[in-house]
Amino acid sequence: MELSEFVDRLDEKLCHDEYADADASANGLQIGPEEGTVEHVVFAVDGVQETFELAADADADVLVTHHGISWGGFDRVTGRTYDRVATLIENDLALYVSHLPLDGHQELGNAAGVADVLELTDRAPFGELGPQYIGQRGTAREPYAPEELCERLESTLATDGQPVQHLAFGPDEIEDVAIVTGSGTDWLEEAADAGADALVTGEGKQKAYHAAQEAGIHVFLAGHYATETFGVRSLEELVEGWGLETTSLEVPTGL
């Protein structure tokens, strides 16, 4: 497959244009030639030196990640940025990135993946960011006891052995769950105002403790990395359907 076709297909599927004004990430092809071919695609959550080297060792043509290396552009390509860019260019390895669009995609996204794990029904977009959404909300098939929901997250997410932190300020039974993966406690008030019993996200901020206590809502902090593995896995399945060879890299951070 031509690289340009590969990029166009993913850009269209992920609706990158719709997030252009909301996302600091340069979504789409961040590093790569105008022309090229794609046979082998590697997938990872983070675009960092380790995953660049692993993808190069796998003789990949493209590395697809959730977190890339361009956040508002480069002032200078020096230091670690130079090392990263050099690794990609020297190994003829393109870098394709999808950040917020891959969080909020209602079928392929990270929040949708967490909702799948929790077997939520009646799902709807959640987590407003400008005109777009970066999360998902749904209803449990059967109400969860708080400790049951925590156990489900710990047993199914790639937490690297780290416990799920739980701010236990909500009701005894959890039915309505809001999800914003990664760093999502800024949407705690939105979740409470919408009537959610719990917010599931990756990592928190100090102020989230008191905000959750005052709002009477559970907050589950399951890890930034752990909540954001689902999108790249979904993209891998999509790309496999295009007849391309794929490889998945697991480089958990425990954070």
C-alpha positions as CSV (number, residue, x, y, z in Angstrom):
1,M,0.0,0.0,0.0
2,E,1.2,3.5,-0.7
3,L,2.0,5.5,2.4
4,S,-0.2,8.4,1.2
5,E,-3.2,6.0,0.9
6,F,-2.4,4.6,4.3
7,V,-2.4,8.1,5.9
8,D,-5.5,9.2,4.1
9,R,-7.5,6.2,5.2
10,L,-6.6,6.6,8.8
11,D,-7.1,10.4,8.8
12,E,-10.6,10.0,7.4
13,K,-11.5,7.1,9.8
14,L,-10.3,9.1,12.8
15,C,-11.8,12.5,11.7
16,H,-8.5,14.3,12.4
17,D,-9.7,17.5,10.7
18,E,-12.5,17.9,13.3
19,Y,-10.0,18.0,16.2
20,A,-7.5,20.3,14.6
21,D,-8.4,23.3,16.7
22,A,-8.7,21.4,20.0
23,D,-5.6,19.2,20.0
24,A,-2.0,20.4,20.6
25,S,-0.8,17.1,18.9
26,A,0.1,17.2,15.3
27,N,-2.2,14.3,14.4
28,G,-1.6,12.3,11.3
29,L,1.8,11.7,9.7
30,Q,4.3,13.5,11.9
31,I,7.5,12.1,10.4
32,G,7.7,10.5,6.9
33,P,8.3,11.0,3.2
34,E,5.8,12.3,0.7
35,E,6.1,9.0,-1.2
36,G,6.7,5.5,0.1
37,T,5.1,2.1,0.5
38,V,3.8,0.3,3.6
39,E,4.0,-3.4,4.2
40,H,4.7,-3.7,8.0
41,V,3.1,-1.4,10.6
42,V,4.0,-1.4,14.3
43,F,1.6,0.0,17.0
44,A,2.4,1.5,20.4
45,V,0.9,3.9,22.9
46,D,4.0,6.2,23.1
47,G,6.2,7.5,20.4
48,V,9.5,7.6,22.3
49,Q,13.1,6.4,21.7
50,E,12.4,2.9,23.0
51,T,9.5,2.3,20.7
52,F,11.3,3.9,17.7
53,E,14.2,1.5,18.2
54,L,11.9,-1.5,18.7
55,A,9.9,-0.7,15.6
56,A,13.2,-0.2,13.6
57,D,14.5,-3.6,14.8
58,A,11.2,-5.1,13.6
59,D,11.9,-3.6,10.1
60,A,8.6,-1.7,10.2
61,D,7.7,0.9,7.6
62,V,5.3,2.9,9.9
63,L,5.0,3.2,13.6
64,V,1.5,4.2,14.7
65,T,1.2,5.8,18.2
66,H,-1.3,7.6,20.5
67,H,1.3,10.0,21.8
68,G,3.7,11.5,19.3
69,I,6.6,13.9,19.4
70,S,5.1,17.1,17.9
71,W,3.0,19.1,20.3
72,G,2.6,22.5,18.6
73,G,5.6,22.0,16.4
74,F,9.4,22.2,16.9
75,D,11.4,25.4,17.7
76,R,14.6,23.4,17.2
77,V,15.5,19.8,16.4
78,T,18.2,19.3,18.9
79,G,19.0,17.1,21.9
80,R,16.5,14.3,22.5
81,T,14.2,15.5,19.7
82,Y,17.1,15.2,17.3
83,D,17.9,11.7,18.5
84,R,14.3,10.7,18.1
85,V,13.9,12.2,14.6
86,A,17.3,10.8,13.5
87,T,16.3,7.3,14.6
88,L,13.1,7.5,12.5
89,I,14.9,8.9,9.4
90,E,17.9,6.7,9.5
91,N,15.7,3.6,9.6
92,D,13.2,4.9,7.0
93,L,10.5,4.7,9.6
94,A,7.4,6.9,9.4
95,L,5.6,8.0,12.5
96,Y,1.8,8.3,12.4
97,V,0.0,9.8,15.5
98,S,-3.6,10.1,16.7
99,H,-4.1,11.7,20.1
100,L,-7.5,13.2,21.1
101,P,-9.3,11.7,18.0
102,L,-8.2,8.3,19.2
103,D,-9.4,9.0,22.8
104,G,-12.9,10.0,21.7
105,H,-13.6,7.8,18.7
106,Q,-16.9,6.1,19.7
107,E,-16.0,2.8,18.1
108,L,-12.2,2.5,18.0
109,G,-11.2,4.9,20.8
110,N,-9.6,4.5,24.2
111,A,-12.8,5.4,26.1
112,A,-14.8,3.0,24.0
113,G,-12.3,0.3,24.9
114,V,-12.7,0.9,28.6
115,A,-16.5,0.9,28.2
116,D,-16.2,-2.5,26.5
117,V,-14.2,-3.8,29.5
118,L,-17.0,-2.6,31.8
119,E,-19.7,-3.9,29.5
120,L,-21.5,-0.6,29.4
121,T,-24.7,-0.2,27.4
122,D,-26.7,2.9,26.1
123,R,-23.4,4.6,25.3
124,A,-23.1,8.3,24.3
125,P,-20.2,10.7,23.7
126,F,-18.9,12.4,26.9
127,G,-16.2,14.8,27.8
128,E,-16.7,18.0,25.8
129,L,-13.7,19.7,24.4
130,G,-14.8,22.5,22.2
131,P,-17.2,21.1,19.7
132,Q,-15.8,17.5,20.1
133,Y,-15.9,14.8,22.7
134,I,-13.0,12.8,24.0
135,G,-14.7,10.2,26.1
136,Q,-17.8,8.0,26.5
137,R,-20.5,7.4,29.0
138,G,-22.7,4.4,29.5
139,T,-24.8,2.2,31.8
140,A,-23.7,-0.9,33.6
141,R,-25.6,-4.1,32.6
142,E,-25.9,-4.8,36.3
143,P,-25.0,-2.3,39.0
144,Y,-21.4,-2.5,40.2
145,A,-20.4,-2.5,43.8
146,P,-17.5,0.0,43.9
147,E,-15.0,-2.7,44.8
148,E,-16.2,-4.8,41.9
149,L,-15.7,-2.1,39.4
150,C,-12.2,-1.5,40.8
151,E,-11.4,-5.2,40.5
152,R,-12.6,-5.3,36.9
153,L,-10.3,-2.5,36.0
154,E,-7.3,-4.0,37.8
155,S,-7.8,-7.5,36.2
156,T,-8.3,-6.3,32.6
157,L,-6.2,-3.2,32.1
158,A,-2.4,-3.1,31.5
159,T,-1.7,-1.5,34.9
160,D,1.8,-3.1,35.2
161,G,0.9,-4.4,38.6
162,Q,-0.1,-1.0,40.0
163,P,-3.4,-0.8,41.9
164,V,-6.3,1.3,40.7
165,Q,-6.7,4.3,42.9
166,H,-10.3,4.8,44.1
167,L,-11.8,8.0,45.5
168,A,-14.8,6.4,47.1
169,F,-17.3,9.3,47.5
170,G,-20.2,8.0,45.4
171,P,-23.2,5.7,45.9
172,D,-23.1,2.1,47.1
173,E,-24.1,0.9,43.6
174,I,-22.6,2.2,40.4
175,E,-24.8,2.2,37.3
176,D,-23.9,5.4,35.2
177,V,-20.2,5.6,34.3
178,A,-18.4,8.4,32.6
179,I,-15.0,7.7,31.0
180,V,-12.2,10.1,29.9
181,T,-8.9,8.2,29.5
182,G,-5.4,9.6,30.3
183,S,-5.6,12.7,32.4
184,G,-9.4,13.2,32.7
185,T,-10.2,14.6,36.1
186,D,-10.9,18.0,34.6
187,W,-14.2,16.5,33.4
188,L,-15.2,15.4,37.0
189,E,-17.7,18.2,37.4
190,E,-19.2,17.4,34.0
191,A,-19.6,13.8,35.0
192,A,-21.3,14.8,38.3
193,D,-23.6,17.3,36.6
194,A,-24.7,14.6,34.1
195,G,-25.7,12.3,36.9
196,A,-22.8,9.8,36.6
197,D,-22.1,7.6,39.6
198,A,-18.4,7.3,38.7
199,L,-15.7,8.8,36.5
200,V,-13.1,6.4,35.2
201,T,-9.8,8.0,34.0
202,G,-6.1,7.4,34.1
203,E,-4.4,9.9,36.5
204,G,-5.6,12.6,38.8
205,K,-4.9,16.0,40.2
206,Q,-4.8,17.0,43.8
207,K,-8.0,19.1,43.5
208,A,-9.9,16.0,42.3
209,Y,-10.1,14.5,45.8
210,H,-12.2,17.4,47.2
211,A,-14.1,17.9,44.0
212,A,-15.2,14.2,44.1
213,Q,-16.0,14.4,47.8
214,E,-18.2,17.5,47.4
215,A,-19.9,16.1,44.3
216,G,-20.6,12.7,45.8
217,I,-19.0,10.7,42.9
218,H,-16.6,7.8,42.6
219,V,-13.4,8.4,40.7
220,F,-11.2,5.5,39.5
221,L,-7.6,6.3,38.5
222,A,-6.5,3.3,36.5
223,G,-3.3,4.7,35.0
224,H,-2.7,6.9,32.0
225,Y,-1.0,4.2,30.0
226,A,-3.4,1.5,31.1
227,T,-6.5,3.4,29.9
228,E,-4.9,4.3,26.6
229,T,-3.9,1.0,25.1
230,F,-7.3,0.3,23.5
231,G,-7.2,2.7,20.6
232,V,-3.9,1.5,19.1
233,R,-5.1,-2.1,19.4
234,S,-8.3,-1.2,17.5
235,L,-6.2,0.4,14.8
236,E,-4.1,-2.6,14.5
237,E,-7.1,-4.8,13.9
238,L,-8.3,-2.3,11.3
239,V,-5.0,-2.3,9.5
240,E,-4.8,-6.1,9.5
241,G,-8.0,-6.0,7.6
242,W,-6.2,-4.0,4.9
243,G,-3.8,-6.9,4.3
244,L,-0.8,-5.4,6.0
245,E,1.6,-7.1,8.4
246,T,1.2,-5.7,12.0
247,T,3.1,-5.9,15.3
248,S,2.0,-4.6,18.7
249,L,4.5,-3.2,21.2
250,E,3.7,-3.3,24.9
251,V,5.8,-0.8,26.8
252,P,3.9,-0.1,30.0
253,T,4.9,2.7,32.3
254,G,3.0,1.8,35.4
255,L,1.7,5.4,35.5
